[in-house]
Amino acid sequence: TVTRVGSSAPVMAPSTVPLAAGNPTELELGTLPVGSYVVTVEAAVAAVAAVWQTTGFGAGSDFAWFTSAPSLDGPSLVAVPSGPSPMLQASNAGDAPATVTLHAVDGGTGDRTLTVPAGGSASVSLLGAGVWSVDPGGDGDVHAQVTYAGPGALAGFALWPSDAAAAPVRVYP
């Protein structure tokens, strides 16, 4: 299912694709108007999914793969490198609205709060490079990406939850 960020209405009819274990497949989404979208993949068993996007097909065009984002289960840190128009795009697969709080840890430009409706999505500008603490709140099932878009430039990466119980890293001289 494909929806525009900030809307819960699909922009095209949902597609059903048969999957066979160990065999990759693809689905053409056609030409969508310029914008940000959430692609939701539902399967009865675990599946790996990604979306390919391009700024065009001529000289000076760019493309990017956007991988699926896991659910954020608590506050996580994200380093946002420099790039054109960095945005945090969040979707909420839960049944209740989620309040996502972004706190500028280093280099960010002020704190942000983002309300993500149940079954919906929202985005907020990060206004440049920095380190952010992203707290998904406890109300939803939040998934997030940092995305970049500009003339002939496109990129993005999924936010992964912090592992507070991770073992310490021992460094030897």
C-alpha positions as CSV (number, residue, x, y, z in Angstrom):
1,T,0.0,0.0,0.0
2,V,1.4,3.4,-0.9
3,T,0.3,6.6,0.9
4,R,1.6,10.1,0.8
5,V,3.3,11.3,4.0
6,G,0.8,13.2,6.1
7,S,-2.2,11.3,4.6
8,S,-3.8,7.9,5.4
9,A,-5.5,7.5,2.0
10,P,-3.7,5.2,-0.5
11,V,-2.5,7.0,-3.7
12,M,-3.1,3.9,-5.7
13,A,-4.9,0.6,-5.3
14,P,-3.1,-1.8,-3.0
15,S,-1.2,-4.5,-4.8
16,T,-0.9,-8.2,-3.9
17,V,2.3,-9.9,-5.0
18,P,2.9,-13.6,-4.6
19,L,6.2,-14.3,-2.8
20,A,8.2,-17.5,-2.9
21,A,10.8,-18.2,-0.2
22,G,14.3,-17.3,-1.4
23,N,13.2,-15.7,-4.7
24,P,13.3,-11.9,-5.1
25,T,10.5,-10.2,-6.9
26,E,9.6,-6.6,-7.8
27,L,6.6,-4.5,-8.2
28,E,6.4,-1.4,-10.4
29,L,4.7,1.4,-8.6
30,G,4.5,3.6,-11.8
31,T,5.1,7.3,-11.9
32,L,4.1,9.0,-8.6
33,P,3.9,12.8,-8.3
34,V,7.0,14.4,-6.6
35,G,6.6,14.0,-2.9
36,S,7.3,11.7,0.1
37,Y,5.5,8.4,0.5
38,V,5.1,5.5,2.9
39,V,5.1,2.1,1.3
40,T,3.6,-0.5,3.7
41,V,4.4,-4.2,3.0
42,E,2.4,-6.8,4.9
43,A,3.1,-10.5,4.7
44,A,2.2,-13.6,6.7
45,V,5.8,-14.5,7.2
46,A,9.0,-12.4,7.5
47,A,9.9,-10.5,4.3
48,V,12.6,-8.1,3.3
49,A,11.5,-5.0,1.4
50,A,13.0,-1.8,-0.1
51,V,11.9,0.9,-2.4
52,W,13.9,2.4,-5.3
53,Q,13.4,6.0,-6.2
54,T,15.0,8.4,-8.7
55,T,15.1,12.1,-9.4
56,G,15.0,11.4,-13.2
57,F,16.6,9.3,-15.9
58,G,19.0,11.8,-17.6
59,A,22.4,13.2,-16.9
60,G,22.7,14.6,-13.4
61,S,19.9,12.4,-12.0
62,D,20.3,10.5,-8.8
63,F,18.6,7.4,-7.3
64,A,18.4,5.8,-3.8
65,W,17.2,2.7,-2.2
66,F,15.0,3.1,0.9
67,T,15.0,0.1,3.1
68,S,12.3,-0.9,5.6
69,A,12.5,0.7,9.0
70,P,12.1,-1.3,12.2
71,S,9.8,-0.3,15.0
72,L,11.5,2.1,17.5
73,D,11.0,0.7,21.0
74,G,12.5,3.6,23.0
75,P,14.7,6.7,22.7
76,S,17.4,6.3,20.1
77,L,20.3,8.6,18.9
78,V,20.7,9.4,15.2
79,A,23.6,11.3,13.6
80,V,22.3,13.3,10.7
81,P,25.0,14.2,8.2
82,S,25.0,17.2,5.9
83,G,22.8,16.9,2.9
84,P,20.0,18.7,1.0
85,S,16.8,19.3,3.1
86,P,17.2,16.6,5.8
87,M,13.8,15.4,7.0
88,L,12.6,12.9,9.6
89,Q,9.7,10.9,8.1
90,A,7.8,8.8,10.6
91,S,4.9,6.4,10.3
92,N,2.8,4.9,13.0
93,A,1.5,1.3,12.5
94,G,-0.2,1.4,15.9
95,D,-3.9,2.0,16.9
96,A,-3.2,5.2,18.9
97,P,-1.6,8.5,17.9
98,A,2.1,8.7,18.7
99,T,4.0,11.8,19.9
100,V,7.6,11.7,18.7
101,T,10.0,14.0,20.4
102,L,13.3,15.1,18.8
103,H,15.9,16.6,21.1
104,A,18.9,18.3,19.5
105,V,21.9,16.7,21.3
106,D,24.7,18.2,19.2
107,G,24.5,20.6,16.3
108,G,20.8,20.4,15.9
109,T,18.6,23.5,15.7
110,G,16.1,23.2,18.5
111,D,13.8,20.5,19.8
112,R,10.8,19.3,17.8
113,T,7.6,17.4,18.5
114,L,5.9,15.4,15.9
115,T,2.4,14.0,16.2
116,V,1.9,10.9,14.1
117,P,-1.7,9.7,13.8
118,A,-2.6,6.1,14.2
119,G,-2.1,4.3,10.9
120,G,-0.7,7.5,9.4
121,S,2.6,9.4,8.9
122,A,4.2,12.8,9.4
123,S,7.4,14.6,8.7
124,V,9.6,17.4,10.2
125,S,12.6,19.3,8.9
126,L,15.8,18.7,10.7
127,L,17.4,22.0,9.4
128,G,20.9,20.7,8.9
129,A,23.4,18.2,10.3
130,G,23.5,17.2,13.9
131,V,22.9,14.5,16.5
132,W,19.3,14.0,17.7
133,S,17.7,11.9,20.3
134,V,14.4,10.5,18.9
135,D,11.9,9.4,21.4
136,P,8.9,7.6,19.8
137,G,6.8,7.9,22.9
138,G,5.0,4.8,24.2
139,D,1.7,5.2,22.4
140,G,2.3,3.8,18.9
141,D,4.3,1.6,16.7
142,V,6.6,4.2,15.2
143,H,9.0,3.6,12.2
144,A,11.2,6.4,11.0
145,Q,13.7,7.4,8.2
146,V,16.0,10.4,7.7
147,T,15.6,11.5,4.1
148,Y,17.3,14.0,1.8
149,A,16.0,15.5,-1.5
150,G,17.3,18.2,-3.7
151,P,17.9,18.9,-7.4
152,G,19.7,15.8,-8.7
153,A,20.2,14.5,-5.1
154,L,18.4,11.8,-3.2
155,A,19.3,9.7,-0.1
156,G,17.9,8.2,3.1
157,F,18.4,5.8,5.8
158,A,16.2,4.0,8.4
159,L,16.4,4.7,12.1
160,W,17.2,1.7,14.2
161,P,16.4,1.4,17.9
162,S,19.1,1.8,20.4
163,D,20.2,-1.3,22.2
164,A,20.5,-0.1,25.8
165,A,21.5,-3.6,26.9
166,A,24.4,-3.9,24.5
167,A,27.6,-5.2,25.9
168,P,30.4,-2.6,26.4
169,V,33.0,-2.5,23.7
170,R,36.5,-3.2,25.0
171,V,39.3,-1.3,23.3
172,Y,42.8,-2.7,23.7
173,P,46.0,-0.6,23.1
